[in-house]
């Protein structure tokens, strides 16, 4: 900074203001200092700035599976909104593993991040609570944080599941299968609960639960193969998958491998409405979640919490899902 100041013929304090509060400096001076920075290739030492400020300008984001386009879209939206506030997003994926999640939380804590956005794997939030109590803002993403000290942004998954099952039954289907897992994820449990609630209100409808070890295309394909091998009378005539990756796997096994027709032999609904849903071999009916709004709102809540951490009560934003009807349900 001293070298930049000498090259621009200003004080070190002026260089600091250009970097941290440029509105306090005359535009011509800002331009001169910036020219000196570019010429000298100056990059400020963020570790030193962090020591002075007590925390960095980085936001930690831990998602369940970055390979799932749903979380990729959330991460991109969070990154865009964070950039508007001169914040950088550091990304980690837990792969539905509590040990990996714990390692990322600890690593971000060691980095003294500005705040943490996290989609928790399970119900044990002790590490997040400790982080929060030390003054680091925490926002739960894709999880309703009611009853916790954390801000949260989520979608009403019970309502979304009801939309899916009610739609299947409205097309005349009565033997409905719910495909999803693992049951340790609250999102899966809520969608299963919403499916069961909808079935209970429809005369003659029945619900079969098919658990999977992961919410992946491979797991969905295995379920589709299992359904294909059943006798026609033993198959469900409608399938609701807990996410689109599972639904795409089921669709591949039924249509491309098994020779069953979707939706004629079996109607199919997914969840999330990822980009692949509309471009599947049979366009997939899906429950849409507002991923961009989820990501940007999470960052907004984090910034609000950082600005008023003492008196502010946690806020819980819950978006309503939307059913997008396509060819997989006829």
C-alpha positions, 0 to 999 in steps of 0.5 A: 500500500505504501508503494501504491501511495508513493506511485499515486502521490497520495497518503496510505490512508487515501489508498485504504479509502479507495479500497474500502470506502471509495465514496469518500475519495474524489473520483479523480484521486480514485482513478489515479490510485486505481491506475497505480494499483493496476500498474504495480499489480497490487493485491491486498492481503486479505488475511491482514484485513481479516485480522483487523476486521475480525472476519473475512468478506467470504461467505461459506455455502454448504449444500447437500449435492452440488451435482444436483442442478437444484443446488447448483442454481441456488449457489449461482444465485447466492454468488450473484447476490453476494457479489453485489455486496462485495462478498465472495462465496466459498462452496462445499458439498456434504454429499449427504454426509454428516462428517463432511458437513462437520469438516466444512463447517469447522473449516469455514469457522477457522477462516472466520467467514462473514457468514454461513449458508448451509443445507443441513444433512440431519437434525443435529445443529449443535456446531451451527449453534456454537458458530452462531453464539460466537457471532457468525451469522448462519442461514439454513437453506432449503430448510425451515428453521422455525424453532431454531435461532437461525434465519432460514429460507425454504419451500413448503415441501408438504404442499409441493408433494400434495400438488404432485399427488393430487395431480396424478389422481386427477388424471385418474391414477389411484395406485401411487408410488412415492420414490425417495430417500434417504429418510434422514433428509427432512426434505424427503420426509416432508415430501413423503408426508405431503404425499400421504396426506393427499392420498388420505383424502382421495377415495380408492387411492393407495400409496406405496413407499419405495425408499432409495439410498440416494436421490440420484439418477442411478437410484431412480433407474434401479427403481424403474427396473424394479417396477418394470419387472413387476406384473402389470397388475402389481405396478403403480399407475402413477409415480411421484419422485422426491426429486427430478434426478430420481424421476429421470432415472425412473423414466430412463429405465421404463421408456428406454430400457423396459419398453413401458410407455410414460404416461400411458402405462405409468404417469410420472412426476418429479420435484425441483423442475431442473433444466433437464426436466423439460428436455427429457425424452418425455418432458417431465411434469415437476414441482418447481422450486424458485431456486434463484429466489432461494439463493438471493434471499439467503444472502439477504438474510445473512447480511441483515443478520450481520447488521443487527445480530443483537436485537434481531429475531430470526426470520423464516421465509417459506416459498410456495411451490408450483406444479409444472405440467408436461408430457409425463402425466399426459 
